[in-house]
Amino acid sequence: MLVRRLNFFIVAGVALAGASAAQAADYTPPPPPPVYAPPPQPEPCCDTWYLRGFVGAGINSKSTLDVTPMPADTNIVSNSLADSYFIGGAVGYNWNSWLRFDLSAEYRAKSHVTALISSQPGGSGPVAVDQYEGSLSSWVVLANAFIDLGTWDCWTPFVGAGIGGAYNTISNFTDVTPNVDAFGATGSSFGVGRGTSTWNVAWALYAGVSYQVTKNFNIDLTYRYLNYGKAKETVDCNGASGCNDFEFKDLHSNDIMLGLRWTCCETTPPAPRYVQPYVQPPVYTEQPPLRSRG
């Protein structure tokens, strides 16, 4: 009887152990913790383009004047070009964190241009002078490259260079004091310009500093040396003197520019999100009832 009871408990223990093992095999482990999914990055092309607008003042330096034909008894006494202001804009591309390129176009307003010519026929008689006055205006288009030299407390110094073309126009160019000699006598000839425009090669050198107001907005203060070629004009003269061609060479200016630069289309990255991985639901199986022997 004792042996039969002992066998019963042994068989029951083995059955319970087997049932526990079967149930452990049928139940899946608890689901893993949520998995962090990084947010998608914004499009890399969007925050590399920028727009730039600028205004400035140009200090025009003295140019070289050629007049043809130039008689042997005629001399160029002086010529001058007044300072001017300009306004323009540009579209640019940030190549990387320190190199950027842009294409700029600007209009340089009319500045007063003068030329004074004296003549002394035969080299001995009274001296006659001609005073020419007019205006010079320009359109300048430049392809520019800039190098940012590092940033300290939102201040970024930079240097740059540009090359392109200038469309120079001389207008209202006239001989305002025709042939007035040393004794006050006025000759019979005078001249009026045709209003000539010419394309020229232009180039520029830049040095400046930028202040970052926000992540996508900067203020630029820039010095620029600009060489914008030459300007030509033909003056038709009344009388026997025919016509003269005036050529103002080596036009160059020292410019001070104030600019605003806006980086386009900056996108805000989405907030991080958590993704719950898919977990197959547990499978439950019905266990057979335990049977006892006797």
Phi, psi and omega in degrees: 000320179294320180294320180296319179294320179297318178297322179299314180294324178295314180296321179294320178295319178296320179295317179296319178297319178295321179295319178296319179296320180294318178295321177298325179288330183279335183269134176276155179293164179297152182296150179290163178294161179302146181259131179283127177249118180296146180292151176295142181283146176294161180300128184293339183278348192282319185262020178259343179269147178216160174246143181225130173239148184206154171228161180187175177237137181248127176264100184283132178270163182295135179258176176260133182249129172243136177235128178228141352287152181242105179299159183294334183263018182243139180229146173272113183281312182197164170208154183210158177222119183287163178291162183214170174245164181211161178215144183195182179209169183208155171243128187227171181222125175278106181292316174204199186288348183230353183234131179217155180231149172207163177243118186245152174221139183214157174245125177260119187293166183298135174235149186286128179239138181226158174211134180241123183234135178243152178218145179221088184305132179077353178077007181222327183286194181293151181266128177256146180234149174235126179252115179257139178221148178189199182226147176237127174231159186212149164248130183235127177240127185226140167263119189244152172229135182233144175241119175277131189262016182114159184237132177229114179050047177076000178261130182230106173287152181210160173229162181194175178210155180213154177216146182179224183218159178228134178254100187260134182231127171257127183230156177055040181269114185223158173273104188273342177228077187289118171050052174268116184272182184294342180260007178087005180281139181253131180282187186262359185249152174209169186222148177226133180283159182272342185081073189260141176237141180219147172270141180219158172287137178232149176212161187211154173235139185237151168207131183193188179220143181241141176244126182273107180283311173227183182298329183237025180218124182232152172247129182247133170243120193226140165259138179223133167262122183240126171248117185239037166081232185214166178230140182238151176208143176248126181253120177272122185258144176270128180115199187280351186282351176072234180223159180230143175259125178254133179227112177268109186263161174054053175288123179212154188215145171259112189253143169247124188236141172242123186231156174240130184234126183237122176281126190278151163058035179293129182254148177266124181295145180293159179293149179297150180229156180249134183248124177275115181294152179289131178235128179293133181296152181293153179251123180256135176237145182278126180275140176293146180293148179284136179247139179258151176263107176074000000 
